[in-house]
Amino acid sequence: MKVWIQSVMERDSHICVIDGPEQSLRAYKNNENLVYCNDEDSVFGIFAQLLPEFKRRNQLKNQLLDEDLEEEEIFEIMSKEIPYFIFISDLSWFVPFIYEAEKDMRGFLENILEKGKLHNIYFISEVFEDVSEQLQSKEYIECLRKLDDKFPNLDMTKDIDLVEEYI
């Protein structure tokens, strides 16, 4: 994950690191080239800042769809937007963190997962093999299935099915 963050920092992009309780990405805490979040207020804040940009990009994408452009053409146009990379240190922590938060972040996350294709906004996380044992959550499985639907080329279906068997 750290290699990927370093690589992204070398290009024109917006970067956010959401670090869990283990603080495995705390080395980025004071880095001026990114936003570091490790509590509910800071994660809510970054989502609130991202919302208007997401809406703008969604309107642009819908306009392009209305013009009957092919997905490849839309991708090329949307690729000109400065990308957002949201790195999440631990997905098994992040999903319950969002769903159990006092501040309502669940709707934003579900909306961006559902409608965010081609927006040049990326959520990147590590997934630990023992997550099903630790989490025991149907919501986590649903989130993984949405990611699998959005990114079928990652071929996660078998892995998700395996995780689901353990729940």
C-alpha positions in Angstrom: 0.0 0.0 0.0 2.8 2.4 0.9 4.5 1.9 -2.5 1.2 2.7 -4.2 0.7 5.9 -2.1 4.3 7.0 -2.9 3.6 6.3 -6.6 0.4 8.4 -6.6 2.2 11.2 -4.8 4.4 11.6 -7.8 1.5 12.6 -10.1 -1.0 15.4 -10.1 -3.7 13.9 -7.9 -5.7 14.4 -4.7 -4.8 11.9 -2.1 -6.5 10.9 1.2 -5.3 8.3 3.6 -7.8 6.8 6.0 -5.9 5.1 8.7 -7.5 2.6 11.1 -6.8 2.0 14.8 -3.6 0.1 14.0 -2.3 3.3 12.4 -0.3 1.4 9.9 -0.1 4.5 7.6 0.7 7.0 10.4 4.0 7.9 8.5 1.7 10.0 6.3 0.1 11.9 9.2 2.0 15.1 8.7 2.6 14.9 5.0 1.6 18.1 3.2 0.8 16.3 -0.1 -2.2 14.4 1.2 -5.0 14.5 3.7 -4.6 12.1 6.6 -7.8 10.9 8.4 -8.0 8.6 11.5 -11.2 9.5 13.2 -14.9 10.0 12.4 -14.7 13.8 12.2 -11.8 13.8 9.7 -13.3 11.1 7.5 -16.7 12.8 7.5 -14.9 16.1 6.6 -13.1 14.5 3.6 -16.4 12.9 2.4 -18.1 16.3 2.8 -15.4 18.0 0.7 -15.5 15.3 -2.0 -19.3 15.4 -2.3 -19.6 18.5 -4.5 -16.8 17.2 -6.8 -18.5 13.8 -7.0 -21.8 15.5 -8.0 -20.1 17.6 -10.6 -18.4 14.6 -12.1 -21.6 12.6 -12.0 -23.4 15.3 -13.9 -20.6 15.4 -16.5 -20.8 11.6 -16.9 -24.6 11.7 -17.2 -24.3 14.4 -19.9 -21.8 12.3 -21.8 -24.1 9.3 -21.5 -27.0 11.4 -22.8 -24.8 12.3 -25.8 -24.6 8.5 -26.5 -20.9 8.4 -26.0 -19.4 4.9 -25.6 -17.8 4.0 -22.2 -14.3 4.2 -23.6 -15.0 7.7 -24.9 -16.4 8.7 -21.5 -13.4 7.2 -19.8 -11.0 9.2 -22.0 -12.8 12.5 -21.1 -13.2 11.7 -17.4 -9.5 10.7 -17.3 -8.7 14.4 -17.9 -10.1 15.2 -14.4 -7.5 15.2 -11.6 -7.9 11.8 -9.9 -8.8 11.3 -6.3 -7.2 8.4 -4.5 -8.6 7.4 -1.1 -6.4 4.8 0.5 -7.9 2.8 3.4 -5.5 1.0 5.7 -7.9 -1.8 6.6 -11.2 -2.5 4.9 -12.3 -4.9 7.7 -12.1 -1.9 10.0 -13.4 0.7 7.6 -16.8 -0.8 6.7 -18.1 -1.2 10.2 -16.5 2.2 11.1 -18.7 3.8 8.4 -21.8 1.9 9.1 -21.7 2.4 12.9 -20.5 6.0 12.8 -22.6 8.7 14.6 -22.2 10.9 11.5 -24.1 9.6 8.5 -21.4 8.5 6.0 -23.1 5.3 4.9 -25.2 7.0 2.2 -22.2 8.7 0.6 -20.2 5.6 0.5 -23.0 3.5 -1.0 -23.8 6.3 -3.5 -20.2 6.6 -4.7 -19.9 2.8 -5.0 -23.2 2.6 -7.0 -22.8 5.7 -9.3 -19.0 6.4 -9.2 -17.9 4.4 -12.2 -15.8 6.5 -14.6 -15.5 9.4 -12.1 -11.7 9.1 -11.7 -12.2 8.6 -8.0 -10.6 5.5 -6.5 -10.9 3.8 -3.2 -8.0 1.5 -2.5 -7.6 -0.8 0.5 -5.9 -3.9 1.7 -8.1 -6.9 2.5 -7.0 -9.3 5.1 -7.6 -13.0 4.6 -9.0 -13.5 8.1 -11.6 -10.7 7.6 -14.6 -13.0 7.7 -13.5 -14.4 11.0 -12.9 -10.9 12.5 -15.9 -9.1 11.0 -18.8 -11.5 10.7 -20.8 -8.9 8.7 -23.3 -9.3 5.9 -22.9 -5.5 5.2 -19.2 -6.2 4.5 -20.1 -8.9 2.0 -22.6 -6.5 0.3 -19.9 -3.8 0.1 -17.5 -6.3 -1.5 -20.1 -7.5 -4.0 -20.7 -3.9 -5.0 -17.0 -3.4 -5.5 -16.9 -6.7 -7.5 -19.8 -5.5 -9.7 -18.1 -2.2 -10.3 -14.7 -3.7 -11.0 -15.3 -7.2 -12.6 -11.8 -7.4 -14.0 -10.5 -7.8 -10.4 -12.1 -11.2 -10.4 -13.0 -11.2 -6.7 -16.3 -13.2 -6.9 -14.7 -16.5 -5.7 -12.9 -14.8 -2.9 -16.1 -13.1 -1.7 -18.0 -16.4 -1.9 -15.3 -18.0 0.2 -15.5 -15.2 2.8 -19.3 -15.5 2.9 -19.0 -19.2 3.6 -17.2 -18.4 6.8 -19.9 -16.1 8.1 
